Amino acid sequence: MFVLLPALSVRAQKTAIDEVNVYVGTGKGAIGYGGTMPFVTPPFGMTDWTPQTRQNKISVTSYEYSDPAISGFMGTHQPAIWMGDYGYVTLMPELDELKTSPEARKLPFTHADEIAHPDYYSVSMQAGKSRRIRTEMTATDHCAYLRFTFPANESSLVMVEAARPGVLGFAHVDAAANEITGYNPDRMDAHLGPLKLPHFKGYFVVQFRKAFQGSGTYGMEPGQVGSAIGAYAKFRTAEGEIVEARVGTSFISVEQARENLKLEIPDWDFKAVQLKLRQTWNEKLARVSIEGATEDQRKIIYSDLYHALLYPRLFSEHGHYYSAFDDTVHAGESYTAYSIWDTFRAEHSLLTLIAPERIDGMIQALLQDYKEGGWMPKWPNPSYTNIMIGTHADSLVAEAVQKHFHGFDYQLAWDAVYKDAMTPPDGDTTRRWADREPHTPYEARAGLTYLKTLGYIPTDKTAEAASSTLEDSYDDWCVAQLAKALGKNKEYDYFLHRSLNYQNLFNKTTGFMQGKRSDGSWANADEGWTEGNTWVYTWAVMHDIPGLIDLMGGRDNYNARLDEHFAGNHNVHSNEPSHHYGYLYDYSGQPWKTQAKVREIAAAEYANLPGGIDGDDDCGQMSAWYIFTAFGFYPVNPASGDYMIGSPLFRRMSLRLANGKTFSVSTENNSAKNVYIQSVTLNGKPLTTPVLRFDDIEAGVSVKMVMGPTPSRWAADWKPVSISDASKR
């Protein structure tokens, strides 16, 4: 018989963490599949802990909500469904005899037997007709604490899988110390990057509180080449007896994994570890408060906050870090799992508000990667992977500078973004740079050689050329902003002008963006795009929407084409390039259409369900969109420090800032029908433009909006100036 265990008593009073539904995004449903997992981990924790219902790999996560059986409890570093894992470790409780393959060791369970929260997970699994095993987990930045409750049994085991078949891992048992150690060098997406990393390993230490009745290793004997590698500990257990295990992980050494355990879980006190993790999450989540939301809406908000606070993940260990860019250990702080092509759009902007204490370290980590590997990465996992296009780390750096973060080296930042903007990758004119092309040099800005001479990247020379031309234009704008901040006026003028290269792809005959060939002719309309098409990328000019309006022949033509975009179902919210499109009417005198459209998207694309995210969450970007939209604004140009106003979802939302002030958005007459803004005040003074600024938010302003059921002309007369016009002044 299993009863509610004492560790759960810390949930006696409902707080923000109890609003999190960690199942959101873990299953397929009518809305979509977010590719998330029910992680037990701190915000930005290095190692995430999850029940394992399937063998994860690139495009497959460890946990899928519909699966009926569990094959392990895993310390994973897989950041998104379409990325690979690395340096993992798996534990599994078993009865009678050792079972090492995932299929053989699977035990059935139901969701009714699960309790899942960011600070605690437990499940009771069927281990025979009348026998069950319960597993519980809680965690710290680099470690986990597991408890296994066994039935009465002469041979109760805990298997520790160090490496999967085909991976040359290692496991060792020290029975006198009740300890199992090991490592694996697996990087599932190593083929996507240029670096070999011969010293890379994910290390672990598993310490048990109970003495071993027996133990051993498997998969390392002669003749077992190609089998899984691991170890096990055997115990004699009474009915309901708990076997406790502490697990330390490291990318530096086994000794560092043991030191991480010593520093983070020094005592055998599961409840204390869980309580600390609960408090850590509550401190973060409770910074956001909501009034006037349904229970489901509250759970969407706090689940999205949970997702947004997972990445980038910590990659340093108490003052030192292994660098996957020069294969050595350094002193300092480091982060990885930046899904930058996705997260530069809103996730990073959200972190500048809800986790500003992390921003300096995150930017400095990118600059360390530049020093150690030669470039800032675009998707480190944990090294270069060459996934996606552009060098949007330029945006993260520019945004941090624009928002007055000073805890990183500005000159080093300039060197890094300048190299991105001016140095073509090796073999630029001899490679196509196809998506996920294996064993290539670092891609950086693919096709930059052509862009510097032609003003665009030709589709007959470089893959994804049309998208790259447009996204590189935005990155050039970001580089210009850093040049301006550093007083580099000549460079500012150069990159600001080059950021207008997007104009070279506008086909005035069709009114769409279109790729070009190297001879200057138009490519086919469907050539040269990244996870999109001409409908999607025509609106990709985040840094100069007024310039796009001019290209289209003015507001009327622009609005008509934008109407057509949405009416024709060309907006694909499940993928990130479309995320800012609902806010584009703000620029063209019809902000009421933005107000209606973002409400429509929020209602259609998010739900408090396992299938409640329409598309991969992509390290928090999908979640960040909803949080911003619920507040009533969104960073169309994230590096600008400006936020375009939409339509707040609730009566009131507030954010407790790190500086001790509180920013709030309150509404009058807000409802599902009253989506249209009638008037706005900022600290009691009328606001007539659809723009909030970062400095106003940081000052703790109070925004008040009067809502109504019909459109008004609030902010309709605002006419922003194009970069090309501003540069002439």
N, C-alpha and C positions, 0 to 999 in steps of 0.2 A: 504494500500500500504506500502511495506517495502523498505527502502533505505539502502545503505551502511552506517553503523553507524560510528560515529567519532572515536571510538576506533581503527578502522582498519587503520587510517591514519598513524600509526606508521610503516606501511609496505611500505611507499612511496619509500624507497630505498631498493633494494634486497640485502639481506645479507645471511650468512650461514644458518640461521634458515629457510629461505624460500626454501632451498634445501631439507628440511626434508619432506618426504611423510609419515605421521603418519598412513596411511592406509596400508602400507606394513606389511604383516603378519596378517592382520585382517580378511582375507577371504580365502576361499578354492579355489584352482586353479590348473592348470596343473602342477605347480612345487610343491606345498604343502600348508600347513596351519601352520602359525607360532604361532597362539594362542595369538597374541598381541592385544592391544587395543589402540585407539587414545587418549592417555592421555594428559591432560593439567596439568602440574606439573613442578616444577623445577628439575634439576638434583638431584637425590637421595631423592626427596621429600617424606615426610612421608605418605601423603594421595594423591592419584591420582584421577583425576576427568575425567569422561567419560560419554558420552551418553549411556543409558542402553536400549538395544534392546531385551534383554532376561534376565530371572532370572539366575544370575550366581550361580554356585555351583562347587564342585570338577569336573574337566574336562569340564566345560562350562564357558566361559567368559561372561562378561556383554554386549559386543558389537560384532556382527558378520556382516561383510560388506554386506551380501546379505539380511539381514533382512529389511522389509519395514516400520517398525513402531518403535517409541520410547516410552518407558513407564516411563522414569525418567532420572535424571542427578545425577550421583552417585559419592560419595566419597568412593573409594574402596581401599582395601589393598591386593587384590588378586595378587600375583606376577607372576604366571604362570598358564597356562590353567589347568594343572592337580593338582594344589593346591587349597585349599579353601580360602574363604574370611573371614574377621573378623572385627568387630567394624565398619561396614559400615554405611552410611546414604544416603538417596535418596530424592531428591526434584523433584516435577513435577508441572508445571503450568496447570491449568484446567479452564474450563468455565462452568458457570451455577450451577452445583451441584458437591459435593465431590464424587470422584471415587477413591477407595482405592486399589482395586486389580490391578495387572499389566495388565491383559487383558482388564479390563474396562477402564483404563486410557490411553491406547495406542493411539498415534496419528500418522498418516502416514506422511512420509517425503520421499524426494528423495535426492540423493547425489548432485544433482544440486543446492539444497537449503542448502547445508552444506559448511562451511569454517572450515578447521581443521588444526591447527598448534600446536606445543608444548606449545605456550604461549596464544593461543586463539582458542576457538571453538564457532561456532554459527550454528544454524539451524532454519529454518522456517518450522513449522509443520501445517498441515491442521487440523483445529478444527471445521469443518463444511463446508457447501457449499461455503460460501464467507468469512469465518473467519479463520485467521491464528494467531499463537502465535510464536514469535521468542524467543529463549533462547540463551544467550551468557555466556561464562565462561572464567575466567582466575584464576590464583592461586598463592599461596606462599607455603612454606614448609609444613605448617600445616593447611592452610586455603584456602578458595575459595571465589571468588566474582562472583555472577551471576546477570544477568539482564534479565528480562522477559518483552517483549513488547507485550501488549495485544490490542485487538480491543476494541471499545466502548462496555461496558458491565456493567450491574448492579451487577454481581456476578462473578468476576474474582478471582480465588483462586490459592494459592501455597500450595500443599500438602507436608508434611515432614514425610517420613516413617522412624520411629526409629527402628522397628524390624519386621521381617517377621512372618507369621503364625507359631506358635509353639515355638517362642522365647520370653522369658519373659523380654521384654524391657520396656521402660518408656518414656513418653513424657509429657511436661508441657508447658503451654502457659502463658506468662506474657504480656497481651495486653497493659498495660500501658507503658511497655518498648519496645513494638513492637518486642518481642523476643519469640522464641520457643527453648526449651532445651530438652535434652533427652539422652538416652544411650541404648546400647544392649550388652549382654555378649556373643554373638554368636561367636564361633570359629568352622568353618565348618569341620576342620580336627582335632578337639580335641581328637577324638577317636584313633588317630594314635600315641599319645604320652602318657607318664606316669603321667603327672601332671594335677591336677584338676583345679587349679587357681580360687578359689572361689571369688577373688576380681577383676578378669579381667572384664573390660568393655571398650567399645568404646564410648566416650562421644562426644556430639556436642552442639554447640550454633548457632542458626540461628537468625541474626538480620536484620530487614527490615527497610528501610528508610522511607517508607510510613506508616501512621497510619492505623490500622486495621479497617475495616468496620464490621468485625465479626471474630470469631475464635473459636476453640474448639479442643478437642482431640477425638480419636477413638480407639476402641479395648481394652480399659481398664475398661469398665463398667462391672458389674456383669453379668454373662451369656455369655460373649464374649471371654471366654478362648479359645485359639487356633487361634484367628484371628490376622491379622496384627495389629501393634500398631503404632500410630503416632499422628500428629496434623496438623492443617491447619490454614491459615490466608486468610481472604476474603477482597477484595477491590472493590470499584467502580472505573472503569477506563474509560478514554476518548480514542478515536481512536489514536492508536500509543503511548499510555502512557507506560512508562517504570517503572516497579517495581523492585527495587534493593534489593539484599540480600547478606549479608556477612556471611560466615559459618566458624566457628572455630571447629577444631577437636582435640581430646586429648585422651590419654590412662591413664591419671592421674586423671582428675576430670572435671566437668563442669566449675568450676572456672578457671582451667588451659586452657580449650578451649577458655574461654572468654579472658584470659590473652594473649593467642596466637594471637587472633584477634586484641587486643589492640596493640601488638607489631608489627604485620605484616601488618595489614590493618587498620590503625588508622583513615583514612579519607574516605569519600564517593567519591572516585576518581578512577573509573574503569580504565581509560586510564593510570593513573600513575602506577597502579599495573601491568597492562599488559606490559607497557614499561619496567618496572624493570625486569619482567620475561623474556621478549625478550632479554634484554641486558645480563642477566645471561646466557641464552642459547647461545647467540652469542659469548660470551667470551670463552665458552667451545668449541663449534663447530668450531669456526674460528681458533683454534689452529692447525687444520689440513687443509692444502691447497693442491689443486690438479691441475695439468696441463695435458692436453691431454686426458681428459675423455669426453665421450658423456654426454648429459644431463641426460639420464637414469642412467648411471654409477655414476654420481655425486649424484643423488638422492639416489641411493643404499648406497653409502658411508655415506652420512650425516644422512640417516634414520637409518643405523646401529649404527652410533655414538650416536644418540638419544636413541636407545634401550639399548646400552651398558652403558649409563650414568644414567639409571633409578635405577640400583641395585648395591649393597645392598641398601635398603631404610633406611633413617634416622628414628630412633625410640626414640630419645630424644627430649625434649621440653624446649629449652632455659635454659639448665643447669641441668635438671632433667630428669629421665626416669623411666617408669614403667618396672620392670623386669618380664618377663614371665617365669622366672626360679626360683624365690623365692616368686613371687606374692606380692612384695612390691616396693616402690618407692625409688630411690637412686639419689644422686647427680652425675652428669657426663654426658658423651656422649654415645649414643648407636645406633646400627644399627641392622636390621633384614633382612629377605628375602635373605639369602645366599643360592643359589641353588648350593651348593659346589661341588657335584658330577659332575655337568656340568661345572660350572664356574671356577674351579681350573685349567682347561685345557688352557684357553686363556683369558677369560673375566677379571679375576683378574690381570693377567699379563698386559693386556691393561690398566687397571686403574692405575697401577704403573707408566705408562707413561703419561696418559692424565689427571689423577686426583690424583697425588701423595699426595696432601694435605689431602686426605681422608684416606689414607692407615693406618696411625697410629691409628686413631680412629676406623677404621673397625677391625683391629687386636685386639686392646684393648677391643672392645665390645665382641669379641669371648672369650677373657680371663675373662671378667666380667661374662659371661654366665657360664664359668667353675667354678668360685668362687661361684656363686649363685645357680647353679644347679648341680654341681659335674662333669660336662663334657663340653667340647666345643661341640656345636651342629653340625650336618651334614646338616640339612635343617630346620632352625628355621622359624616358620610361625605362631605366633612369638615365640612359644616355641618348644620343641622337637617334631618331627613328625616321626622319625625313617625311613624316606624315603631314599632309596638308600643305598649303601654299603660303606665300608671303613670309615676312619676318615681323610678326605682330608683337614680338617682345618689344619692338620699338614703341608700340602703343602703350604697353604697360609702363615702360620707363617714362614716356612723355606724360602719361596721366599722373604718375607719382610726383614728377617735378611740378606739373601744373597745380597739383593739390598740396604743394608745400611740404612734401616729405623730404627729409634731409639726411637720413641715416645711411646713405650709400655714396659712393664716390662719383660725383657728377662728371669729372673729366673722363673717368673710366667708362661711364655710361655714354658719353659722347663718342669715345673711340669705338665702342661696340656698335652703336646705331649707325655711325658713319661707315664702318666696314660693311654692315648689312646693305646700306644704300649704294655703296660705290664699288664694292669688290665682287665680281661675278664668281660663282662657285667653280671649282676645278672641272674642266671638261664642259664648260657651259655651252659651247657651240657644237659639241660632238655627241651630246646626250639629249634624249627627249625629256628626261625627268618625269617619267610616267609615275602615276600614283602607286606608292608602295613598291617601287622598283627595288629589288634587293641589291645589297652590297655596292651602293653608290657612295661617292663622296658626299659631304654635307651639302644639301641642296641650296640653302640660303634662298636668295631670290633667283630662282631658275629663269633663264632667259634675260638676265640683266644686261648682258652684252648687247643684245639687240635693242632693248629699251633705251639704252644710252645713245644709240645712233638713230633709231627710227621713231622714238617717242611712244612705242608700244612693243609688245612681245608678239611675234608672228606665230600663227597657229600651225604653219607648216614646218616650224623649227622646234617648237617647245610645246609639250603637253600642257593642257589647262591654261593656255596663253592668255585668253581673253579675261578670265577671272583674275589671273595674276596681274595683268596690266591694271585692272581696277583696284585690286587690293594693295598693290604696290604704290598706287597713287595716294591712297590713304596713309600708308606707312611713310611716304615722303612728307606728307603734311605733319606727321608726328615728329619726324626728324627735324623739320623746320621749327617746330615749337621748342625743341630742346636747344637748337642753335640760338633761337631768340632769347631763351632764358640765360644762356651763357654769353650773350653779347656778341655772338658771331653773326654779324649783320649780313655779310656777303653770303655765307652759307645759308642763312635764313632765306634770303631772296632766291637763291638757286633752288632750294628744295621746295619752297612755296610755289615757285613757277612750275617745277617738275611735277608737283602734285596735281596740276591741271592736265596731265597726260590722259586722264579718263576721257577728256573731250575727243581724243583721237579715235575712240571706238564708237562714237555716237553717229549712227547712220541717219542723217536728216530725212532721207527718203522714206524710211520705215518708221522712224521715231523710236528706235530701239538701240541699245548697245549691241555691237556685233564684232566678232573677231576679225582680224585682218591677216592676210598673208604677207610674206616678206616683200612681195612686189607692189604692195599697197592696195591690192584688190580685196574686196570683201570676201571673207570665208563664208561657208554655209552657216546658216543661223544657229545650228545646233553644235557647231564646233567650238572647242576651246574652253568649255565651262567646267567648273568644279562643283559637283553635287548640286547642280542647278541648271538653268537655261537662260535664254535671253530675257524672259519675263522676270526671272528672279534677279539677275545681275544688272538689269537696267536701273534698278533703284539702289545700287550698292555704293553710291557716292556719299558716304556718311559725312565727309568733311566739307562738302560743298553742295548741299541740296539746292540752295538758290541758283547755283550755276547750272544744275540739271534742269531746273525750271526754265531758265533762259534758253538752254539748248532745245527744249521742247516747244519753244515758241510762246512761253508765258503761262500764267496760272491756269487759264481756262483749259488749254491743251493738256497741261500736266495733270490737272484734276480729273479730266475726262479719261486719260490713260490710266490713272491710278484707280478710278472707279472700275474700269474694264479689267484691271489686274485682279481686283477682289471679286468682281462679279463672275469672272471666268475661272475661279478657283485656282488661280496661279500662285496664291500665297501658300507656301508650304511651311507652316509653323514648326513642323517636326524637325526642320533643319535650320541651322543658325543664321544663314544669310537673310532669311525673311524676318528675323526678330524685330527689326526696327520699323518695318513697313507700315504697321498700323499707326505709327506716330507721324507719318509723313505729311498728312493734311495740315499739321500745325504750321508748316512753312508756306502754305499756299492759300491762306485766307479762309480755310474751311475746317477750323479746329474741331467743330462739332462732329465731323465725320471721324476724326481720330477718337473722340470720346466714345462714340457708339462702337467703333470697330474693335478697340482694345477690350471693351467689355465682352463683346461677342467672342473674341478669341479666348479670353480667360475662361469663359463658361464652357466653351467647346473642347478645349485642349487639356484641361486639368480636372482631376477628381480625386477624392479620398478612397482610392481603390488600388489594388496591386497593378492593374493596367491603367493607372491614372495619369500617366505622362505620355504625351504623343511624340514619341521619338526618344532616342538616347539622351539621357540627362547630361551626358558629356561634361562630367566633373562640375556639375552645379549650374551650367548655363541655362538650361531649360527652367530650372528652379528659380534662378535669379530673375528671369523675365517676369515670372508671376509675382514675386515679392515686390519688385519695382512697380508693376502695374497695379497691384493692390494698394500701394501707397499713393498712386496717381501720377507717376512720372517715370521716365526711362532715359538712359544715356545713349541717344542716337549716335552722337560722336563722343565716345567715352573719354578720349584724351582731352577733350575741351573743358571738362569740369562743368558742363551744362547738362541739364536734364529737361527733356520735353514733357509737357504736362498732358496727361490723358484724362482718365475719369476714375477717381478713387472708388474702390469696391465697398468700403465700409464707412460707418458713421465716423470712426476716428481710428487712426493708427499713429503710434508715436515710437520714436527711437531714442533710447537713452544713449547718448554719445560718450565716447571715451574721455572727453574733456569735462564731463560732469553735467553738461547741458542736455536739454531734451528738445528734440525736433518733433513737431507734430503736424499732422494734416487732419483737420476736422471738417465735417460736412453738415450741411443743413438740408433736410428733405431728401436725403439719399435713399434710393431704393433700386430694385431691379428695373423699374421703368424710368425713374428720374436719373438718367445717365448724363444729362447735358449740363455743363457748367453755365451758370447765369452770371456769376461774379466771383472774384477771388481777392482776398486781402492777405498781405504779408505783414504780420505784426500790426494789423489794423489799417494799413495803408493799401490803397487799391493797387492790384497788379494787373496790368493790361497786356502783357506779353505771355505767351505760353511756355515760359522758360523759368526753371528754378536753377540756382547756381550752388555749387558745392560750398562756397564760402558762406552763403546764407544758411544752408543746412547745418554747417559746423557752428554757426553762431547761435543755433537753437531757435530759429524763427518759428512762429506759429502761423501756419497756413490755414485759412478758412475759406471754404468754398460753398456757395449756395447752388444747389442742384435743382433741375426741373425736368419735366417730361418732353419738352420741345427744345430744338436748337435755339441758341442765342448768338449774338454777334460778338460775344466776349472774345478778345484777342484776334478777331478776324482782320483787323487793319495792320497787323504787324507784318513788316516786309524786311526780312533779313537780307544782308548784302552778300553777294557772291565773292569768293576769293579773287576772281579775276577783276571785279570792279574795285574791291578794296585795295588791291595792289597798285591801282592806277592813281590812288589818292596820295 
